Every structure is written in C-alpha cells, then in structure tokens.
Amino acid sequence: MTLFRWAQRFTPLLIDAARPCRHSVGGHWFVDETYVKVSGSRRYVYRAVDQYGQVIDVFVSTKRDLRAATAFFADAIRSHGEPAEITTDRAHALVRVVTDLLPAALHDTTQHANNRVEADHGRLKARLRPMRGLKRD
C-alpha cells in the first residue's frame, strides 16, 4: 500500500477520532479578513476564531464587500449558531453585517481588541509564504 493510499484511507478515521477532543465553538468570535495570492491574483479570506483560538469558519472571496461578508456570516451562523459577542475591526462591511444579522450580540470594535485573529492571520501567511501563494482556489 502506497503512502498516498494510506493517507486517503486512514485520514478520515483519524479526523473522526480527534473530533471529540475539539472544544465546542465558544460564544466569543474574533472575525477579520485578509488577502492571499491565488494564481497571481488577490483573494480575500474571511476568518473567524473563537476565544480558544479554534478556527470557526473560513470563506474565500474575490471581492471584499458586503455580499462576501454576509455570505461568510450566514454560513458561520448556520453551522455554529449565533455568538454572544463578536470582535471585529472597523471594516464597514463587517460592522453592517453584524448589525443586521446579529443585533443581540455585543459588537466590540475597539483598537487592538482583534489581535487574536490578526495573529492567526500571521500563522496562515507564514504557511503560505514558502509556497509563494496558492496555485488554484
């Protein structure tokens, strides 16, 4: 059995075995967007991280606008429920979407409050840098 076939066969089993060890998604989300290069063009990556540092959801878009932010939040809420508190930067699209979709959630936009997800972006970019970006979506 080749290594590739071994990985194909046993990776789903390992994922299922590790699933109970993960935290359930916390009630405090840190949300931000960054960009990555995909085949030479810029793509925006919306990411949400909870208070435990666990990645909640990721959404890749060609544009950084209200439609992309709404799609990201709608998918994250559908998958994990509504958070009690959200921390974002002052991006207009994120502020508007949080106000529209999550009116009951406490929304924090103070300076440096979003450092947790910004540091997580650093880990993502450090992983992509040696690869010189991604080759395809």
C-alpha positions, 0 to 999 in steps of 0.5 A, spaced: 500 500 500 502 506 497 503 512 502 498 516 498 493 510 499 494 510 506 493 517 507 486 517 503 484 511 507 486 512 514 485 520 514 478 520 515 478 515 521 483 519 524 479 526 523 473 522 526 477 520 532 480 527 534 473 530 533 471 529 540 477 532 543 475 539 539 472 544 544 465 546 542 465 553 538 465 558 544 460 564 544 466 569 543 468 570 535 474 574 533 472 575 525 477 579 520 479 578 513 485 578 509 488 577 502 492 571 499 495 570 492 491 565 488 494 564 481 497 571 481 491 574 483 488 577 490 483 573 494 480 575 500 479 570 506 474 571 511 476 568 518 473 567 524 476 564 531 473 563 537 476 565 544 480 558 544 483 560 538 479 554 534 478 556 527 470 557 526 469 558 519 473 560 513 470 563 506 474 565 500 472 571 496 474 575 490 471 581 492 471 584 499 464 587 500 458 586 503 455 580 499 462 576 501 461 578 508 454 576 509 455 570 505 461 568 510 456 570 516 450 566 514 454 560 513 458 561 520 451 562 523 448 556 520 453 551 522 455 554 529 449 558 531 449 565 533 455 568 538 454 572 544 459 577 542 463 578 536 470 582 535 471 585 529 475 591 526 472 597 523 471 594 516 464 597 514 462 591 511 463 587 517 460 592 522 453 592 517 453 585 517 453 584 524 448 589 525 443 586 521 444 579 522 446 579 529 443 585 533 443 581 540 450 580 540 455 585 543 459 588 537 466 590 540 470 594 535 475 597 539 483 598 537 487 592 538 481 588 541 482 583 534 489 581 535 487 574 536 485 573 529 490 578 526 495 573 529 492 567 526 492 571 520 500 571 521 500 563 522 496 562 515 501 567 511 507 564 514 504 557 511 503 560 505 509 564 504 514 558 502 509 556 497 509 563 494 501 563 494 496 558 492 496 555 485 488 554 484 482 556 489 
